[in-house]
Amino acid sequence: MSRLAFTKLHGCGNDFILVDAFETPPPADAATLARQLTDRHFGIGGDGLILVLPGDRLRFKMRMFNPDGSEAEMCGNGIRCFARLVHERGYADSEIPVETGAGDLTLLIEEGLVRVDMGVARLLKGEIPMTGPPEEPAQRFQLRIGERTVEATAVNMGNPHCVIPMEAVDDIPLAEWGPPIEGNTALFPERTNVHFVQVLNPTEIKQRTWERGAGATLACGTGACASAVACHNLGLTERAVTVHLPGGDLRIEYEESGRVWMIGPAEYVFEGVWEG
């Protein structure tokens, strides 16, 4: 029987199991382990498994695995949890450079919150990726959901997102509408995260998420960034918005350069040892 030390944290209710590879050798089969650990009935329970690793070029590297075992390029809420763990264990000061599948990111600890340079939003179909002309903007395209047609915008924030503005997101049948959009590989060859967004005013939006590889989650950090970018580019909001998620709020700042900043919390839940 093997023993694996872990720490559970959450960002706005999006919860993760973190394994510190500076102290514990990383698992050989992280995909299988993710499926076991994230199971909420037979495992620890979580929205993903995050490995805290030494980087190849930078001090740190993050790998994140979804509950279905697939590896995500990046995770906004997860990387804030990553930042808090390495900071509080004394591995880093207030500035934390991290390698991710979406590129190199810089994390800053500021007054108990984590500020993340999420990089530049990518807006072309070839960058999402989506089918169609690669240089065509992925904005204002039509999606069929059952008997209904909706207008959507896609944004890549290191991983693909489909943002759908709605008048009232609380009325959305998320478990019914989310999966067919996520799995629409005719349009999104690598699948996509799905976000239904309600604009409350020019500086506030409300979001519900069906996350690729995880299903309904209480928050999605990269998704909050994508929604803020999409809403601004559609002329619905300003560049700085508060995104209200079921698990809490995130502050998103979309610079004229295209760079996006995410500011939000990361909270400890518990630590333990998995005997598998």
Secondary structure by P-SEA (a helix, b strand, c coil): cbbbbbbbbbcccbbbbbbccccccccccaaaaaaaaacccccccccbbbbbbbbccccbbbbbbccccccccccaaaaaaaaaaaaaacccccbbbbbccccbbbbbbcccbbbbcccccccccccccccccccccccbbbbbcccbbbbbbbbbccbbbbbbbbccccccccccccccccccccccccbbbbbbbbbccccbbbbcccccccccccccaaaaaaaaaaaaaacccccbbbbbcccbbbbbbbccccbbbbbbbbbbcbbbbbcc
